[in-house]
C-alpha cells in the first residue's frame, strides 16, 4: 500500500476539483472541536483518482462516544452565477458578481456527499468527508481518534485530535427552534418514478424524512401551494364539492410524527393567480376561481376544516398541528388574506395559522408569519413594531433575491447556510423556512437555472433512488446547532450573544465571508457556551 497525500479543509470551506495539495503536512493531527450532542465534518482532497465500484475500507480506533461516518464528495457543475438582484437570478457577466461569489461560473465544486461504506460511488479525483457526532452524555475533554481509509493501492492514515466541549446541543425533540424545508409531492414522484401515494412514493417519502430529521428539520410541511396533488375534494355527479378526503395527508403526517417531527403542517388552501391581483382563490376549485370572500368559499371551508378538526382530534395533534393557508400573500391581496384568516378562525378558533408572507399590513391575521428575508429588512421598522406587539415571526429564503443575500447557494461561502440561523437570534425569529430541499431541476435544466440561483432548488441530490446529503445540508445542521449554542449564551448573557452574532452577520447582505475568521468566531461561541453551561 502506498501512503497517499491529502489536503485538509474545514466544513466551512468549498473544495474544488482543481485545488492543488500544496498545504499537505504529513502526520500532523487534525484538530476538531465539537459540542456534546453536536456534529462536525472535516473534508479531505487527495491526489488519486477513483472509479465507481472501486472497493473502499475504513477502520476507526478509539472513537469513544463519537460516531464516525464517511462520505465520498461528488463534484457538481455550476454553469451560471447568482445575479446581484432581481430576475433573472443568474448572470454570465463576471463584473456583476466579483465582489461576492467564491468563483466565477462556470466551475465545478464538491457538494454532493455519497455514503462511502464499501465501494466508491462516482468516477472522480477522490475527495471525502469525515463526519463526527458526539454523544450528549459523554465526558468533555480531548481524545485522539485514528482513521484509516484504503482504496486500490492507496491508504490514508489520519489522526484526529477531538476536543469535546462542555456545552450540550439538545435533542431535536427538545429544540425551541422551528426548521422547515418544504417536502414537495411532485418531486417525490419524479424521484421514485412512480405515481403519488404508490408504495414506491411512500418508500421515497420515508427516505426523505430520514434526511430531514438528520439535519434537525423538526417541522414537516408538505407544500402543495399552487394546486392540490391530487385534489382532496370529493365531488358529486355534477362536480359540486360535497366533502374532503384527508386520508393521504393524515397518513403522511402520521409517518412524519413517527419519524420524529415535532410539528405537523396541513395543506395550503388558497392562492392568488397573478402578483398584482387583489383576489385569493381556493385551490381545490381552481378552475372556477372561487374567491375566498364568497359564500361558496365559506361553504367549502366549513366542510374542509370540519375534516381537519376531526383529523387533529383523532390523532391527538392539538399541540402539534399547524395550518398554512396561502403562500406569500402580497400587499395588494392582504385584505382578502385577512378575510380568509377570519373565516378560518370562525370555523376552528383553536387552529394555529402560519404562512410565508411578503407584507406587514396583516397584523394579527395569522398566529405566526414567516417573512422573506429581504422583505423584512426592507420594512424593518414596521416588522419590528409588529414583533414588539407580540406577533410571532419566523423568516424564509427562496429563489429571490439572489446575489449576496444570504442563501444556501453554490457560489456563496458555504458557511452562509450556518449564518442564516444566526440571523434568527439577531432579529428574534422563532425559526427558518426554505422552499428548496429536494426539488427537481437545476444544473441540466437551462430554463430553470436562469430563474433560480445555482443550488437554490435543493440541498440533497436524488441518485439511483437514494438521497445524497451535501456540504450545504451539513451547513444547515451546523447552523441549527449554532442556534442552540447562542441560546445558551443569550439566556444568561444576551448582550454577549448579540455581540458574537454581530461579529458574524449584521444584515442578510452584510456578513463575514472569510472562512478562517468565521472559524474563530464559532470557536468563541463554543467556548462562551462552555463557560455558561452548568
N, C-alpha and C positions, 0 to 999 in steps of 0.2 A: 504493500500500500504506500502511495505517495502522499505526504502531508501537503495539503493544498492551502493556498493563500486565500485570505478573505479580508474584506473591509467591513467595519462595524458602523452601524447607523442607529441612532435612537428611533423610536416610533414617530418622532416629530420631524423627521426629515424625509423628503422624497428620495427614492433610489431610482436612478436612470440606467438603462442597459448599456449606455456608452460611458458610464463612470469608469475611472481608472483606479486600480488598487495602489494608490500612492501613499496611503496612510496606514499601511499594514504594519502592526507591531507584534512580533511573534511572542507567544507565551505570556502575554500580559492579561490579567483577569479583566473581564468586562464588569464594570460596576453597575449595579441595578438597585434602584430604590422602589419600594413597594409598600403600600399601606396594607394592614391586615384586612382580609376580605376583598382586597383590590387586585387589579391586573396590571401587567406591564408587558410590552412587547419590545424585542430587540431585533433589528434587521441585519442581514449579512449578505454581502455581494461577493461572489467567488470568481476565480479565474478559469473555471472549467465549463464546458458545455455538456448538457444532458439531453436525453431524448425521452419522449413519452414511453412509459413502460419499463424504463431502467429501474433496477432494484435499488432500494434505499433502506438502510437500517439505522437505528438510533439507540443509544444507550445513555441512561441518566443515572448519576451516582450522587447520593447524599442530598436528595431533594426532600428533606423532612418538612412536611407541612406545606410544600409547594407543588402544585400540579403543573406539569410542563407539557406543552403541545407544540407541534412543528407544522409549518405550512410552507409549501413552495410558492414563491412570489411569481406571479404571471404578469408580463407587461401588457398594457393596453395602448392603443394609438389615439392621440389627440389631434384631430385634423384642423380644428379651429379654436381660437382663444375666446374667452369671455369678453364681451364688449363692455365699454365703460358704463353705459346705462341705456335704458330703453330697449326697444325692439327694432331689428333683430338683436338677440342677446349674444351673438357671436360676431367675430370680426377676423379679417385676414390682414388688417392694417397694423403692422408692428408698432407704429408710432402711438397708437391709441392705448397700448397695454404695457409698455415697457416699464412703467413705474409701479406696477402691482403684480404682474404674473411671475411665476417661478421660471417659466421658459416660454419662448415664443413658438407657437404652433407652425408646422406640425412637429410633434415629438412623441416619443414613447416613454412611458413611465410604469414602474412596477406598482400595481394597485391590487389586483385580484390575489386572493390567498386560497390556494388549493391545498386541502389536507394532505400532508406528506407523512404517510404511515408506512406503506410497504413499497410503493412504486412512485416514480416521477409522473406527473400529470401533463406536462407540457414541454415541447422542444424549446429550449432557450439556454442562455447563459444562466447558470444556476444562481439563484438568489433565494434565500429562505428567511423565515421569521420564526423566532422562538418566543412563545407566549407563556408567561408565568402567572399563576393565580394563587394567592396566598390564603391559607385558611384563616378565618376570622378569629379563631381561638388560639392560634399558635403564639408562642412567646416572641416578643420583639427582640431584635438583635441581628447580628451578621452571621451568615453561613456561606460556605463555598459549595457550589454545585458544579459538577463536571459533566459535560455533554460531549458525546462522540457521535458523529454522523459519518456514515460510509456510503459511497455510491461509486460504482465502477472501480477504478483503481485509486480513487481519491478518498482521503479521510480528513475530517475536520475535528480537531480537539479544542474545545472551548471551555474555559473555566469562568464561571460567574461568581462574583462577589456580591451576594444578595443582602441588602440591608433592609430588614423587615421593620417597619416603623410601628410606633405605639398606636397611632390613630387607626380607627376601625371604620371601614366602609360598611354601613348596614346592609342587610339583605334587601333585595329589590322590593320584597313584600312590605318592608317597613319604611320605604322611602316616601318623603313628602313631595318629591319632585314628580310631575307628570311628564311622561315622554311618549309622544305619539309619532309613529311613522305609518302612513296610510297603507292598508292592505287592499289591493285592487283585484276584484274577482276576474275581470277580463285578462289581466296579466297572468294570473294563475292558470287560466285556461290555455293561454298561449304557451306557458312554460311546461305544462303537463301534456299538452297536445291532446286535450280531451274537452268534453262539454262541461259546463258549470254543474257542480254538485254531483259529478260522477265519482266513482271510487278513486280514480286517479286524481281528481281535483282535491278531494279531502286528504289524500295522502300528501299531496304537494302543499296543501294548506298547513298541515301539521309540521312539515319540514320548515316552512316559513316561520311559524310560531317559535320553533326551537331557536332560530337565529335571532328573532326579535327579543326573546327573553334573555338571550346570551348578552345582548348589548344594553340591558336594563330598560328596554321598551316595555313599560308596565301598563299602558292603556291601549286597548285594542280598538281601532277604528277601521271598519270595513267601508271604504269610501266609494259610494255609487252616487256621485254628485250631480251628474247630468241626466241620468235616467236609471231606473232600477234594472238590475241584471239578475234574474229575469224580473218582470213586473210582479210585485207582491199582491196586486189587486185581483179579486175574484169578481167576475162579471156574469150577468145573466145573458139570456139569449139575444138581447138587444144591445149588449155591450155596456150596460149600465153597471157601475161598480156597486156591489152589494155586500162585499166583505173583504177581508185581507188575510192572507195566509203567511204568517211569520215563522213557519216551522224551520225553514232553512237558516234564517237569521238566528233563531233560537239555538239551533244545532251548532252554528259557528261560534256563538258566544259561550256555550257550554264547553266546547272544546278549548276555547281560549282561557276560560276560568280554570280548567283543569291544568292547563299549561303553565299557569302562574300569573296571568294578567289580573291586576287589582281593580281596574275599571273597564267597563264594557260599554261601547258606544253602539247606539242603534243606527238606522239608515237615515240619510238625508231625505227630506220630504218635498222640497221645492227648490226652484231656481228661477233666475231671470233669463230671458232669451238674449238680449243684447245689453252691453255695458251701460248704455245711456237710457235704458227704459226704466220707467217707474214701477212697472208691474212685476210681480213674482207669481209664478205658476206652479201648481202641483206637478210633481214628476210623473206620477203613475197615470195621469190623464193628459200627458204632454201634448198629444196631437190636438186635443180640444181646447188647449190653453185655458185651463180652469184657474182663474185669478184667486189668490188666497183670501181675498176680502169678500168673495161671493158667498151666497147662501149654499150653493152646491159644494163649494170647498169646505164649508163648515160641516155639512152632512158627512162628507168623506172623512174629514179629520176626526170627527166624533167616533166613527166606526174604527178608524185606524188606531187611535190612542186608547180605545177600549181594549183592543187586542194587545197593545203594548203593555197596558196595566196588568192584564191577565198574565202575560209572559213574565213580567217582573215579579208579581206575587207568587206565581207558580214556582219560581226558582229562588226566591228569597234574595232578589238583587236590589232591594230598596236602597242600599248604601253603595251599590256598585254601578248601577245603570245610569248612563248619561245620554242625552238626546241631542244630536245635531239636527238643525232644521234646514239651513241654507248655507251653501259655501260662498263666502265672500260677498255679503251684502255691500252695496255701494251707496254713496251719498244720495243718489237720485232715487233709489228704491228703499231708503231707510224707513220711510213712513209705512210702507207695505210690510216691511220686516217687523216693525213694531206691532202691526195688526196681527200678523201670524203668531208672534210670540204671545200676544194677549189671548188669542183664540185657544192656543195650546194650553196655556196656563188655566183657562177656564175649564178645560176638559180634564186636565191632570195637574192639579196645583203643586203636587209634591215633586214633579219632574224637574231634574236639573238639565238646563239647556246650555249648550256650549257650541259656539260657532267661530270659524275663522272670519274676521271682518276687516273691511278697509275703510271704516267710518268711526267717528267719535260721537255722532249725534244720535246714539241709540241707548243712552244711559238707562240701566235697569231693565232693558228688554230681555237680555239673556243673563243667566247666572254667572257664566264665565265667557269672556270673549278672548279670542286668540287673534292678536293684531299682527299684521305683516310688519316685519322689522323696519322697513323704510317708511311705511305709513306712520308708525309710532313716532319715529324721530321727526317726521315732517310736521306732525301736530303734537309735539312733545308736551306743551303746556296743557292742552286740552285733555290728553290721556292721563297725565299726572293728576290733574284735578279729579278725573273720574276715579282713579285709584285711591286718592285721598278720601273720596266719598264712600269708599267701600266696594267699588267694582272689582271683582276678581278677574285676573288677567293672565294669560299666557301669551306667547308670541310664536309666529311661524315664519318659515322661509320657503320660497318656491322658486319658480323659474326666473322671475323678475323681482327686483332689479338684479342685473349681473355685475360684471366689473369687480371693483374692490369690495363691494358689500359682502359681509360675512355669509358664506355658504360653503357647503362641503363639495366643492367642485375640484377638478383635477389640475387646474393651473394656478390656484392659490396655495399658500403654505398649508400643509396637511393639518397642522395643529389649529387652524381656524375652526375646524369642526369641534375642537375642545373649547375654544374661546366662546363659541356660541352659547355654551352653558354658563359661562362666567357672566354673560350678559343678563341671565336670569337674576343673579344677585345684584347686578348694577341697577337694573330697572324694576326690581321687585316683582318679577314674573313668577308664577307658580310652575311654569313648565315650558315645553318646547314642542312644536309640531313641524313635521316636514312631509310634503306630499310624496316625494320620490324615493321610495325604499327599494322597490323591485320592478319598476316599470320597464316595459319593452322599449326598444328604440335606442338611439344613441349613435355609436361610432360608425355603424354601417348604414345609417339612415340619414342621407344628406338633408332632406327637408326637416326632419325632426331636430337635428342638432343645430340647425340655423336659428331655431326659435328657442332652444334650450341650451344654456351654457354647459360646457362639457362635464359630464358626470352628474349633473343635477337630477337626472331621472332615476338614479338608483345608487345604493351603496352595497348591494350584493349583486353577484352575477349568477345567472342560471346556466349551468353547463351540464349537458347529458343528464338532465333530470335531477340535478343536485344544485343547491345554493352554495356559492363560494363567498365567504366574507371578504372584506377588503381592508386595506390600511385605513381607509376613511371610516369604516364601521368600527374599527378598533379606536379611532379617534373619538367617535361618538360615545363609546363605552367609557373611555377615559374622561371625557368631558362630564358625563353624568356622575362619575366618581369624584371628579374635582368639585362638583357642586356640593357633594356631601362633606368634603373636607372644609370647604368655605363655610358651610352651615355650622360646623363645629366651632369655627373661629367666630362667626357672626353672632352666635348665641351668647358668647361671653365678651367678645371684643369687636363690636360691629364696626368701629372706626378702623381697626386693623384689617378686617376683611375688605372694607371699602378701598383702603389704600392698596392692598395686594391686587384686587381686581383691576384697579385703575392702572397699575403697572402693566398689565397685560392688554387691557382694552378700555377705551374711552367711549367710543360710539361704535355702531356697526360698520363704519367705514374707517375708523381710526383705531388701529390695534398694532401690537408688536408683530413684526414679520420675520424677525431673526430667530431661528430655532435655538441657538445657543443661549440667547437672552431669555427665551421662553423657558428653557430648562431650569435656569437659575431662579426664575420667579416661581415655577412649580415647586422646586425643592424648598423654597422659603415657605410656601403654603403648607407643604407636608410637615416641615419642622415646627411651624407655628401650631398646626393641628395637634402634633405630638404634645407640645407644651400644655395645651388646653384640654387634653384627654385625661380623664380621671383614672 
